[in-house]
Amino acid sequence: MSARVRGRAAVGSEVREGTLAGGLPYLAIGSGPPVVVLAGLDGMGGTTNPTGPARSFELRPYRHLAAHRTVLVVRRSPGIAPGCTMAQLASQHAQALARELPLPVDVVGVSTGASIGLQLALDHPGCVRRLVLLAGACRLSDQGRAVQRTQAALVCEGHYRRAMAATVPAVFSSVAVRLAMRALVPLTARRLTRQQADDLVRTIDAEDAFDLTGSLDRIGALTLVVGGTADGYYGSDLFSRTAADLPHGTLRLLPGSSHAATVTSASAAREILEFLQGPDAPSRQPSRGRRASRSR
């Protein structure tokens, strides 16, 4: 990692915390060549590093990767402007990465972070060496958009706990888990500051308008798409279409896996590490996509 990345080690922990150029908060673990993880939405607006148990839970899926690489989990900069687009968010990330890290760098986009990652690879190809879309695709499904619109409306009304509970059907697939989480999530959801609420809603608005379906053939980065067949935000069809339309796309479908289960999947973590350890793409020119397969 470049010495320009500023941060501090959390007391009693191997986690480093800091802010990239432009105000993007990050958490870092591990050592070795950097991997940038673009974080998804969370209950705090997506612009604030988690603390306590929430921090441990977020970093757990990247421990396997951190045994070989420096993993930087990067969030959006606080104070997202009204009307902000995915292209503008990607541009902010590109500027930060160019100032802080040797480029190109490996990028793992998680859920909403995958949308930013795809836009980054399209608009700023020199930033991205290899790209992983973890529980993310070229756009949201109709169900995914509906869930996020409901979430945004409830946040605007100040109903933060109900807003988080509204996401449960898209995040979890098991009926029993959904029932349990509908009861648990409102008890654990925290009240947002006005800025956090605004940042969350404006990110949702940006993703609502995001659709790179017709632009995937212009993305030259080697890309691994990892998705669960029971993902309520995207679904098998969108994962498959995204991988098929990328010139260097590879698909790994996790049968029966929900949105949450895909993000925390140990098998997905192993496949991501194997993919990122591969060589650079031989050419940025479009070529036939790699055949899709299912993970077992």
N, C-alpha and C positions, 0 to 999 in steps of 0.2 A: 504494500500500500504506500502511496506517495506520502512523504513526510508533511505535505501541505494539509492533509486531513487532520483537523484539530479535534481533540476529544479528551475525555478523562475516564479513567477506570472507575467503575462504581465500587464503593467501599465493600470489601469482602467478596468481590465477584470478579470473574474474568471478563465481564462485559464492559466494553468501552462505549462511551456516549458522547455525542458531539453534534455539531451543525456544519453542514457543507455550505459552500458559497451559495448565496441567494437565500439562506435561511432554512434549508431543508434539514430537518432533524434526522439523526441516524443512530442506530445501535450497531456495534461491531463485535464479533466473536471470531476466534480462530486466528490462524496465521497462514501466510502463503499468498499466492496471486489472488487479487481481489475478485469477488463476485458481488454484484450489486443486486439486492432483492428489492423490488419495488412493491411496497406494502399495499394491501387492499384496504377497503373501508373497515372501520371499526366503530365502536360505540363512543369514541371521543373525537370524531371529526376527521380522523386520518391525518392530522397535522401535529399531533402531540405524541411523544414517545410514551409507551405504557410503563407502568411501575408495578412493583410488587409481584403477586402471582400472575397478573396479566402479562407482564414482561417475560417471565419464565415460560409461560404457555406459548407465547408467540415465537420465542427463539428455539423451542424444543425441536421443531421439524428440521432445523438447519444445523443441528449439532453434528450429524454425520458429515455434512458438507464442510463444516468448520474444522474437522479433523485434518483436512487437506488444503483448505483455502481460507482466506480472510473473507468473512461474510458481512457485508454492510446492509442492514435493513433500513431503507430510506423512505421517509414520508414526505408528503407535500409540505411546502412552506406555509406557515400560518398566514391568514389574511388573504385567502383566495378571492379574486375580484369577481363581482357579478358578471355573468355572461362568459366566464372563462371556458375555454374549449380544451379538449384533450391535446390538440396541437400546441396550445400555449403551455399546458402543463409539461408536455414532452420537451418543449424548448427550454423551460426552466431547468429541467433535469439535465439536458444536454450541456447547458452552460456550466452547471455545477460540476458535472463529471469532467468536462474539459479542463477546468481549473484545478481539480483535486486529484485526478487519477490518470495513469498512463492509458491511452486509448489505442485500439478498441478494448472494451472490457466485456466480460460475460455478464449477462443480465437475466434475472429470473423475475418475471412479473406474476404477481399473485392476484387473481380475481380482477378487481379494478386496476391494480398495478399492471396486470397483463395488457390492459387496454393502453395504458401509458407506454408500456414496453413496445408494443406493436407500432404505435405512433412514432416512438423514438427511432425504431429501426427503419421506418419509412422516411421520415423527414431528416434524420441525422444518422445516416448509415455508418459514418466513420466512428460513431460512439460504440457500436455493438459488434462484438466478435461472434458470440453464439447467444441465442435467445431461447429461453424457456417460458412457455405460457402455462402456468400451473393454475388449473381451474379458471381459465380465461380463454376468450375467443375473439373473433373479429367484430362481434357485437353482442349485446344482450339478447336473450330470447324474449318473446312477448311476455311470458310469465315473469321473467327477471325484471323487465322494465316496469311491469305493473307493481311488483313487490317494492321496488325502489321508489316509485312514485308515491306509494302509500306511506313508506317510511319517511320520505321528505315532507309530505303533507303533515304528518303527525309531529315531526320535529318543529315545523313552522308554527304549529299550534301549541308548542311547549309540552307535548306529551312524549317525553323522551323514553320512558319505560315501555309504553305501548308501541313506540316506533321500533324499538329493538325486538319486541315480541313479534311484530309483523314480519320480520325477516325469517322467522323460524321455518316456515314451510319450504323456503327456497334453500336454506342452509342444510337442513337435515331431511333424510328420506324415511326413516323408520317412524311408524305411527306412535309407538311407545316413547321414542326419544322426543318426538315433537311435543307430545303431551307434557313430558317432564320439563322440557326446555321452555315451553310456554309459561309454566309456573315459576321456573328458576330465573329466567332472563330478567323479568321485571324486578326481581329482588336484588339482582347484582348490577343492573344498569345504573350508571351514575348520571347525575344532572350535568348538562353541558353549559359551558359559558356561552354567551351570545356569539362570540367569534367562532367557537368550536361548532356550534349549531349552523352558523352561516357557511363555514367551510365544508361541513358534511353535505348540506343541501346543494351547494354550488358544484361540488364534485359529482353528486348524483345527477345534477342537470347536465354536466359535461358528458357523463357517460350515457345518459339518455339519448343524446344526439350523436354519439359515437357509432360509426359504422364504416369499417374498412373493407367490406365485402368486395368492392370493385377495385381495390388497390393492392390486394395481397400479392399479385404477380409482380409488383415493383419492389418487393422486399427481398434483398439478397442474402440476408443472414441465415445461417443454418439454424433451424428452429425446431424445437421439440414441443409438441402440444400434449399436455397431460390432463385428462379430464375423466370424470366419473359418469357412468351411464345414468345415474340417478341424480345428477346435478340440476337443481331447480332454477338456477340462474342462466344456464346455457343449454345443456343436454347434448346427447351423442351427435345429433345431426350437425350442430354448429361446430363442435370440436372437429368432426370429420371434414366438414367443408373447409374450415380454416386450414387444416393441415394439407388437404388435397390441393388447395389453390395457392399455397406458398411454394415458390420454386424449389426450396430446399426444406420442405416441411416433413416431419415425422410425427406420427400419431401414436400415443399410448392411451388406450381406453382402459379404465379400471371398472370391471363389471360390478354393478350394484353399488358403486361408491357414490356417496353424496358430496355436495360441495365441501362441507367441513371435513369429511373423511379423506377426500382427495388431498387437501392441503396438508393434512397431518400424516399421510400415508408413508410408512417406512419403505415400501417397495418403490414408491415414486421418488423418494429421497435418493435411493440407490441408483435409479435410472438417471436422475438428474446429474449426479456426480459423474457417472460413466459418460454421459453425453458431453458434459462440460470439459472433460479431460481430453476430448478429441482434438484433432488438428484444425487449423483454420480452413475455411471454405476455399477450394481451389480457384473459384471464380465467383464474381458477383453477378455474372450473367444468369438469367433464368434457365432452369433446367427441369427435367422431369422430377416431380415430387417423389419422395420415397413412399413405399407401400405402407399403408396403415396396418396396425396390428393391435391385438388386445393383450394387456398384461394379465398375468394370472397370479 
